[in-house]
Amino acid sequence: MNEVDERARAVEAVTRLTRWVEDFPVPGVRFGDLTPVFAEGSALRSVVSELAKGHENVDLVAGIDARGFLLGAGVALELGCGVLAVRKAGKLPPPVHSQSYKLEYGTAELQIPTAIELVGRRVLVVDDVLATGGTVEATAQLLADQGAVIVGAAVVLEIAALRGREKCSDYPLGCLVRV
């Protein structure tokens, strides 16, 4: 199968399997649930393969809590590199590096362990959905503050109306499906 067919297969799977939930996690937010995509083996394989394309020179994949963990691990395996779980606050034992950020429905904090040396490492940030861009932006900032080189970010689904891409202008941002 050629690259166009592989990408089309991934896009079709995301479009067909994404479950949209209104007013979650708060009223007014439309949540794109990709767990049905992850539950179908061929869909997960094609999505992970597409997210990895063009990022062959990466030292580490940073998967964002929690669905980004699933994708990040797959992309790291595809690229033959390590994976770093970027966690929500309070999930890692201290000491940690932290970064606060705004969500479309509040604020949050991300953390990584201080035990992982990031200086000079080429890192790809991976998540499931790009909405307002706050989570990806905060992750990239957290990693860059520790000396990482952000080579790009890759997401499965981008909600274009929320203009999150504008916050992620310091590095290439790829997505499979824009809605």
N, C-alpha and C positions, 0 to 999 in steps of 0.2 A: 504494500500500500504506500502511496506517495505522501509527502508532507501535507499537501492540501487536504487529502482524504482523512488523514489522521486528525488534523485540526478540526475539520468539519464534524468528525465523529465525536470529538470532545465537546464541541459547541452544542451539537444536537443533544447529547446526554445531559448537559447542564440545563439547557432550555426545557427539555422534557421532564427532568426529574426534580428540579428545584421546586420546593413547596413554599408558597408565599403565605405569611401569617400576618393579618392585620392587627394593629394595636398591641404589638409585642416588641419589646418588653414593657413598653408604656403606651398609653393612648397616643395615636398620631404617627407611630412608627410602623412601617411595613417591613417585616423581617423576612429576609431571603434565607430559608433553611436548606442547606446543601447536604444534610445528612443522608437523604435518599440517594444522592449522587455517590457518596462514599460507600453506601451499602451495596451498590452494584459493581462487582469486580471489574468488568470491562470498562465501565464509565470511570471508575477511580484510576485505573491504569492509564487511560487515554488523557485524563485531566493532568495527572502527575507528569506524564511524559511531555505534554505541551507546556506546562509551567517551567520545566527544566530547560527547554530548548533555548539556545542562545546564551546560556549561562555556564558554559563548560569550564571557565577559568575562575571557579569559586572555591574558597577554602572552607566555608561554613554556610549553612542555611539556617536562618533564624525563623522558626515557626512561632506564630503568635497564638497565645492562649485563646481558645482551646482547639478549635477546628484547624487552626494553622499548624498545630502539632502533627496532626494526621498528614496533612499535605507536605509539611516541611520534612518530615521523616522520609516520605516517599521520594521527594525531589532530591534530598541528600543521597539516598541510595542510588537514584538514577545518575547523579553526578559523581558518585564515588567520594563524597566528602562527609564531614560531620554535621550534626544538627544541634542547635541550641534552642531550648524551650524558653521563650519569653513569657514569663508568668504574670498573672494578676497579683497584686499586693497580698502579702501574708501567706503565700503558698511555698516559699522557699525559706530554708533556715538562713539566719544571718551569718556572715555579712553579705549584703546585696548592694547592687547599684540600682537606683530607682529613677523613674521619670513619670511625672504627673501629666495628664492631658485631659482635654474636654471631649466628651461624647455628644451625639445629637440629643441625648436625654440626661446629661449630668457630667460628672467627672470621674476619673479612674486613675489608677497608677499601675505601671508595669515595672517588673524587676527581673534582673539577671544575677546569677551568682558571681561574686568577685573572683572565684577560683578559676574562671575561664579567661585566659589571656587573649585579648582581642587586638592589641596593637599591630597594625599592618595587615591584619587578616581581611581578605576580600569576602564580604558577606552579602548574601541574597536574602532579602526579607520576603517571607511568604505568609499569606493569609487567605481566608476564604472570600470575604466580601470587603470591598472598599466603598464606604458610605461617605461620611464627611472627611475622611482621610486622617482623622486624629490618631487612630491607633497605629497605622503604618508610620505616620510622621513621628510619633512619640518613640516608636521602636527604633527607627533609623537614627533619631537624635540620641537615644540612650546608647546605642552601639557606637555611634561616631564619637560620643563623649569619652568612650573608653578606648579610642584609637582605631576602631574598625574603619575599613574603607567600604562604603555602601556602593555595591556595583549595580544594584537595581532592586526592584520590588516586583513581585508577581502575585496576582490575585485571580481568583476564578471568576468572580462576578463584580462588576462595577455599577453602582447606582449613579448614573451620570448627573442627574438633576441635583444631587447633593454637592457636586463640585469638589469632591475630595482630591481629585487629581491635581488641583491647583496647589495643595499643600505638599505635594510630593514632587516638586519640580527640580530638586537637586540631584536626581538620579532617574534612570529610565524606569518606567512603570508599565508593565504589561498586564493585560487581562484577557480572559477568554471570551467573556460575554459582557456587553454593556447594555444596560436597560435604562 
